Amino acid sequence: DKLGDFMLAWPAYALLKQQYPDISVIALVPGYTAPMAELCPWIDEVMIDERRTPAVRDIANLAGKIRKARIDASISLFSETRTALSLWLAGVPMRFGPATKLAQLFLNNRLLQKRSESAKPEHEYNVDLVRFFIQRHDDTPAPLPGPPYLTFSQDSTRTLKQQYYQQHGISSDCRLVFIHPGSGGSAINLSLLQFAQVARTLAQSSNTHFVITAGPGELEAAEALSQLMAGVGHSIYHSTRGLVSFSEFIAICDLFISGSTGPLHIAGALNAPTAAFYPARKSATALRWQTLNEDGRRVVFSPEKYTGEDDMKTIDAESCAVQISAFLQQV
């Protein structure tokens, strides 16, 4: 599915490859997340899912691609009817996935999960499917590898950070606090004014330089936030060289602040400290979309109850900033 969903699949890939190091793991992903799949150390091959029209042609094309790969087993982390049908048509012998929706009719190994209840983090639901696969093979699941799940060379990260400090004239004793105001249209988010209030309050109690990050189509929002942060030391980073380059840049942050969006989950996979804002809607809670970093490296905020599209307006940005400041001093 989208970037955040894919990053939350990395623990599942890690467990699968740790359990069976000699198997060949093929990831079926859309073109958008393919660069991150190629970066994942537990994925051996990337198969790009190119949607086509009409639906009959689309499914026939996907089934043909899967059949050509001669796959022995599949695990559907993201349950979708077209994918499950394609796996069935391709003759994949063992097809694992959640017992949900119409898709389950085309799977022959189904695990009841009830993800809609949001009773646990999404990445745990994904890992549960891999454990189910392992147990079906009469094996005992190995311990789950811990974070970080995404890493870059310490030397390259250190050099990149030094270059950014020099380029923007940032004092060496400043901590880099990233703010990503975009959401990719996937989640209700704080307003730009609220993000600005967080930054202004945080700047009063900590020696920081803020970096406003923007992905494709998000530069306008970043520039608008920059205007609201006038007088607060900051710069803008516009990601134009793809997800891998953006991920390398996120690795230099001392704290990543955002709503529940893809770059937040990249930061989590890097085990970077995160401060995240979630709506109270049941399907989008902080528990369901928990980041992959260690427990002590994340702080979360959300309204007390869901109030619709205006949900996030009830969050007191200044109060959150005070808590973020205390958190920043500990990590």
C-alpha positions in Angstrom: 0.0 0.0 0.0 1.4 3.4 0.9 4.9 4.3 2.3 3.9 4.2 5.9 2.2 0.8 5.5 5.2 -0.6 3.7 7.7 0.6 6.4 5.6 -1.2 9.0 6.1 -4.5 7.1 9.9 -4.4 7.7 9.8 -6.4 11.0 7.8 -9.1 9.2 10.5 -9.3 6.5 13.2 -9.4 9.1 11.6 -12.2 11.0 10.9 -14.2 7.8 14.5 -13.9 6.6 15.9 -14.7 10.1 13.8 -17.8 10.4 14.6 -19.0 6.8 17.8 -17.4 5.7 18.1 -19.5 2.5 14.7 -18.7 1.1 14.3 -16.1 -1.7 12.0 -13.3 -0.5 10.2 -11.4 -3.3 8.3 -8.2 -2.4 5.3 -7.2 -4.5 5.0 -3.5 -4.2 3.8 -0.4 -6.2 6.4 1.5 -8.0 6.3 4.3 -5.4 7.7 2.2 -2.6 10.0 0.0 -4.8 13.1 2.1 -4.0 12.6 1.4 -0.3 12.0 -2.3 -1.0 15.3 -2.4 -2.8 16.9 -0.9 0.2 15.4 -3.5 2.6 18.1 -6.0 3.6 15.6 -8.9 4.0 14.2 -8.6 0.5 16.0 -10.4 -2.3 13.9 -9.3 -5.3 11.3 -6.6 -5.9 8.3 -7.2 -8.1 6.5 -4.0 -9.1 2.8 -4.1 -9.2 1.7 -2.1 -12.2 -2.1 -1.5 -12.1 -3.8 -1.6 -15.4 -7.3 -1.1 -16.8 -9.7 -2.7 -17.3 -9.8 -5.0 -14.2 -9.7 -8.2 -16.2 -6.5 -7.2 -17.9 -5.0 -5.9 -14.7 -5.6 -9.2 -12.8 -4.4 -11.3 -15.8 -1.2 -9.3 -16.1 -0.5 -9.6 -12.3 -1.3 -13.3 -12.3 1.1 -13.8 -15.3 3.9 -12.0 -13.6 3.5 -14.0 -10.4 3.2 -17.3 -12.3 6.4 -16.5 -14.2 8.3 -16.1 -10.8 7.3 -19.7 -9.8 6.5 -18.7 -6.3 6.1 -21.5 -3.7 4.2 -19.4 -1.0 2.8 -16.0 -0.5 1.9 -13.9 2.6 -0.5 -11.1 1.9 0.2 -8.4 4.5 -2.1 -5.9 2.8 -5.4 -7.7 2.1 -6.7 -6.9 -1.4 -9.1 -9.0 -3.6 -7.2 -8.4 -6.9 -3.9 -9.5 -5.4 -5.5 -12.6 -3.7 -7.3 -13.5 -6.9 -4.1 -13.1 -9.0 -2.2 -15.4 -6.6 -4.9 -18.0 -6.9 -4.9 -17.7 -10.7 -1.1 -17.9 -10.8 -1.3 -21.3 -9.0 0.7 -20.3 -5.9 0.4 -23.5 -3.7 0.4 -21.8 -0.3 -1.4 -18.5 0.0 -1.4 -16.9 3.5 -3.2 -13.8 4.6 -5.9 -12.3 6.9 -9.3 -13.9 7.1 -11.1 -10.8 6.0 -13.0 -9.3 3.2 -13.6 -11.0 -0.1 -9.9 -11.6 -0.6 -9.9 -14.5 1.9 -11.9 -16.6 -0.5 -8.7 -17.0 -2.7 -6.4 -17.8 0.2 -5.9 -21.3 1.6 -4.2 -20.3 4.9 -6.2 -17.7 6.7 -5.5 -16.0 10.1 -8.3 -14.2 11.9 -7.0 -10.8 12.9 -9.8 -8.2 13.1 -7.4 -5.3 12.3 -10.4 -2.9 12.3 -10.5 -3.2 16.0 -7.0 -1.6 16.2 -6.1 -3.7 19.2 -2.4 -3.8 18.5 0.2 -2.0 16.3 0.0 -2.6 12.5 3.5 -4.0 12.5 2.5 -6.7 15.0 -0.4 -7.8 12.8 2.1 -8.2 10.0 4.5 -10.2 12.2 1.7 -12.4 13.3 1.1 -13.5 9.7 4.7 -14.5 9.4 4.6 -16.4 12.7 1.5 -18.1 11.4 3.4 -19.1 8.2 6.3 -20.4 10.3 4.0 -22.4 12.6 2.2 -23.9 9.6 5.6 -25.4 8.7 5.8 -26.9 12.1 8.6 -24.6 13.2 9.0 -22.4 16.3 9.2 -18.7 15.4 12.6 -17.1 16.1 12.8 -14.0 18.3 11.8 -10.9 16.5 14.8 -8.7 15.5 14.6 -5.3 17.1 15.2 -1.7 15.8 16.8 -0.1 14.0 15.3 -1.8 10.9 16.7 0.8 8.5 20.4 1.8 8.8 22.9 3.9 6.9 26.7 4.1 7.3 27.5 6.1 10.4 30.3 7.9 8.5 28.0 9.0 5.7 25.4 10.1 8.2 27.9 12.1 10.1 29.3 13.7 7.0 25.8 14.6 5.7 25.0 16.2 9.0 28.2 18.2 9.1 27.6 19.4 5.6 24.1 20.5 6.4 25.3 22.5 9.5 28.0 24.2 7.4 25.6 24.9 4.5 23.0 26.7 6.8 25.4 28.2 9.3 24.0 26.2 12.2 25.8 26.3 15.5 27.4 22.9 16.3 25.7 22.8 19.7 22.2 23.1 18.1 20.1 19.9 17.8 18.3 19.3 14.5 14.6 19.0 15.0 12.7 18.0 11.8 9.0 19.1 11.3 7.2 17.4 8.5 3.8 19.2 8.0 2.6 17.1 5.0 0.4 14.1 5.3 0.3 12.7 1.8 -3.5 12.9 2.2 -3.5 9.8 4.3 -4.3 11.1 7.7 -5.9 14.1 9.5 -3.1 16.3 10.6 -2.2 19.3 12.8 -2.7 22.7 11.2 0.3 24.7 10.1 -0.4 27.1 12.9 -0.3 24.3 15.4 3.1 23.1 14.1 4.4 26.7 14.3 3.2 26.9 17.9 5.0 23.7 18.7 8.2 25.1 17.2 8.0 28.5 18.8 7.4 27.0 22.3 10.1 24.3 21.8 12.6 27.0 20.7 12.2 28.8 24.0 13.4 25.9 26.1 16.0 24.1 23.9 18.8 25.0 21.6 17.4 23.8 18.3 17.5 24.4 14.6 14.3 23.3 12.9 14.2 21.7 9.5 10.9 21.8 7.7 10.8 18.8 5.4 8.7 18.5 2.3 8.1 15.6 -0.2 6.7 16.0 -3.7 3.8 18.3 -3.8 4.4 19.5 -0.2 6.7 22.5 -0.8 3.9 25.0 -0.7 2.9 23.9 2.8 6.5 23.9 4.0 6.9 27.5 2.8 3.7 28.5 4.5 4.9 27.0 7.7 8.2 28.8 7.3 6.4 32.1 7.2 4.6 31.3 10.4 8.0 30.4 12.0 9.5 33.8 11.2 12.1 34.6 13.9 12.7 31.0 14.8 15.9 29.4 13.4 14.9 27.0 10.6 15.5 25.9 7.1 13.5 24.0 4.4 14.5 20.6 3.0 12.6 19.8 -0.2 13.0 16.1 -1.1 13.5 15.9 -4.9 15.9 13.0 -5.2 13.6 10.1 -4.2 12.8 8.2 -1.1 16.2 6.7 -0.4 17.9 10.1 -0.4 15.1 11.5 1.8 15.6 8.5 4.2 19.3 9.2 4.4 18.6 12.8 5.2 16.0 11.9 7.9 18.8 9.8 9.5 20.6 13.0 10.6 17.7 14.3 12.7 17.8 14.5 16.5 14.0 14.5 16.6 11.3 14.0 14.0 7.9 15.7 14.5 4.9 15.0 12.3 1.5 13.5 11.9 1.0 9.9 11.0 2.6 9.8 7.6 5.2 7.9 5.6 8.3 9.9 6.6 7.4 9.5 10.3 7.6 5.7 9.8 10.9 6.0 8.0 12.2 7.9 11.1 10.8 5.1 13.3 12.5 2.4 11.2 15.8 4.4 11.7 15.1 4.3 15.5 15.2 8.1 15.5 13.4 9.9 18.3 9.9 10.8 17.2 7.0 13.0 18.4 3.9 12.2 16.5 0.3 13.5 16.3 -2.5 11.1 15.7 -6.3 11.5 15.4 -8.6 9.7 17.8 -10.4 7.9 15.0 -10.3 4.1 15.8 -8.7 3.1 12.6 -5.9 5.7 12.9 -4.9 5.7 16.5 -1.4 6.0 17.9 -1.5 2.3 19.0 -2.5 1.0 15.5 0.0 3.1 13.7 2.8 3.0 16.2 6.3 3.7 14.8 9.1 1.1 14.8 11.5 2.8 17.1 12.1 1.7 20.7 9.5 2.5 23.3 11.7 5.2 25.0 12.3 6.9 21.7 8.8 8.0 20.9 6.2 10.3 22.3 2.6 10.6 20.9 -0.3 13.0 21.2 -3.9 12.7 20.2 -7.3 14.2 21.1 -9.3 12.6 24.0 -12.1 11.6 21.6 -12.8 11.6 17.9 -14.7 14.7 16.7 -14.5 14.3 12.9 -12.4 16.3 10.5 -11.8 19.0 13.1 -10.3 16.3 15.4 -6.8 17.7 15.6 -7.9 21.2 16.5 -8.5 20.2 20.1 -4.8 19.4 20.6 -3.0 22.1 22.7 0.2 22.6 20.7 2.0 24.6 23.4 1.3 21.9 26.0 2.6 19.3 23.6 5.7 21.3 23.0 6.5 21.4 26.7 6.3 17.6 26.8 8.4 17.3 23.6 11.1 19.5 25.2 11.3 17.3 28.2 11.4 14.2 25.9 14.2 15.8 23.8 16.4 16.3 26.8 16.1 12.6 27.7 16.9 11.0 24.3 
